[in-house]
């Protein structure tokens, strides 16, 4: 029983802990700052089913996003998102036993348009058995220079409660502030540019309460002890993206992001995408993404002895690694002449395939000399099916 | 934190003062930019989910939000 709980905890290492901490980012990226100069977002509803399968982890669930406004000044949106997690990841296999977990996330936001300025306020709550998160977001979006430029500034503040399933008295906090500035710029009749900057500061219990590091016990064996992370983390990321309209009505996009933090992780992300409409109803999407990062200063796959330094961790997301992914998408638009209160509708299917390759995180399930096991790698499939309606 | 917010707000107000600059792409020249295929994130629920996948699996975070098209075409 305790072993099962520990397993869950470990898996939580990779999934739960990160899920929760990501809530704020989800809000900003997904429902908070999708603003166009001086124009409120369209009234629409999306019902999405998502599936992730890779590295022994399966995550499925729905996402329902509804937005409704008065078409003049106000627009309100609500999102319900759920994850059903079944995990037998490498962390779980090597440190515990498979487990299942549920996470639900609820968001609400309101946008208010005044002249060329949009004010947005939102709140997101995420709930799991061992992690609770609340984030409040505020942003201002202003169009300038005859609507050639849109500047958006956002701030969010989050507070998380970190719990531990096998320790009822365990409770720690994380406080998080995020500052974001976005610039959308029309460059030519066919080219638009987007620049995003985001600063994130976190303070509190930032490591996973379940995960352990391994070390040489000095007698030919391996010992383990709980991870210990710094109590603060500050990161900066800047990204730029371009979208170009091709002569035959298709769009090509490119993007780059640089990330750095005071844990000494540097990361680079490159993206390419292409959208091709076909006849009246169909849209086809093709995308490629490459990501690479260096490891955190306190990360090691195998430490030389117990308590080797002030901070130590063995989270594979803090290791040095790269991943590639390709994406394919197709959507079909229907009811374009309207039906009842619906003005149009769209059915979409998206598929992404990921290849993860780790440079200093080893696969302990493969056996071999301690500290020289094969490097870990895995592939993952992501499927999305959704219906969108406008009204 | 209040200082950062004050600086950002001041910057936005200063930029607003420059709004008389003549746009080099006229509103009637923005038909291509207004086409839905030019959206950085045409499907917000899907975009949010993919961002979630990235953040869970990677050490980097932030600056992936989309600020929309910004062409004021509607």
Interface residues (C-beta under 8 A of the other chain):
Chain A: X14 X15 X18 X19 X22 X25 X26 X28 X29 X30 X31 X32 X33 X34 X35 X36 X37 X38 X39 X46 X48 X50 X52 X63 X64 X65 X79 X81 X116 X140 X141 X142 X143 X144 X145 X146 X147 X148 X149 X150 X151 X152 X153 X154 X155 X177 X178 X179 X180 X181 X182 X183 X184 X185 X186 X188 X189 X190 X192 X194 X196 X197 X198 X199 X200 X235 X236 X237 X238 X239 X241 X243 X245 X249 X250 X251 X253 X257 X259 X261 X265 X267 X269 X275 X277 X283 X291 X293 X296 X317 X318 X323 X348 X350 X352 X354 X356 X382 X384 X386 X388
Chain B: X1 X4 X5 X8 X9 X12 X15 X16 X18 X19 X21 X22 X23 X24 X25 X27 X29 X30 X32 X33 X35 X37 X38 X40 X41 X43 X44 X45 X46 X47 X48 X49 X50 X51 X52 X53 X54 X55 X56 X57 X58 X59 X60 X61 X62 X63 X64 X65 X66 X67 X68 X69 X70 X71 X72 X74
